[in-house]
Amino acid sequence: MAEFEVMRERVMRCFEAGALATGPFDSRAAASTDMGNVSLAIPSIHPGIGIDSLPAVNHQPEFAAPSADRALRDGAVALAWTAIDCATDEAVRTRLLTTP
């Protein structure tokens, strides 16, 4: 967790630097899931995928823009390749199987 926190701080500084060039940055803005609890038990990824639907937001018909289908496919392919890497890459597999 200590290594994660160091990396998190570095990533946040990168976001803040980019935000300074493009507008305000609120590090408190985030969605909430149970993924943090899961990632404490097993190695996990929890990517976010943009669908370019603004100004529509979830639960609005316009949210299902054509770009949403593309984002869904892209996310599914990324997840599939992650599973393939976990199953076929010996270094990744060993790390996953030996992580407490």
Stockholm file with secondary structure:
# STOCKHOLM 1.0

chainA/1-100         MAEFEVMRERVMRCFEAGALATGPFDSRAAASTDMGNVSLAIPSIHPGIGIDSLPAVNHQPEFAAPSADRALRDGAVALAWTAIDCATDEAVRTRLLTTP
#=GR chainA/1-100 SS CHHHHHHHHHHHHHHHHHHHHHSCCCTTCCCCCSHHHHHHHSCCCCCCCCCCCTTCCTTSGGGSCHHHHHHHHHHHHHHHHHHHHHHHCHHHHHHHHHCC
#=GC SS_cons         CHHHHHHHHHHHHHHHHHHHHHSCCCTTCCCCCSHHHHHHHSCCCCCCCCCCCTTCCTTSGGGSCHHHHHHHHHHHHHHHHHHHHHHHCHHHHHHHHHCC
//
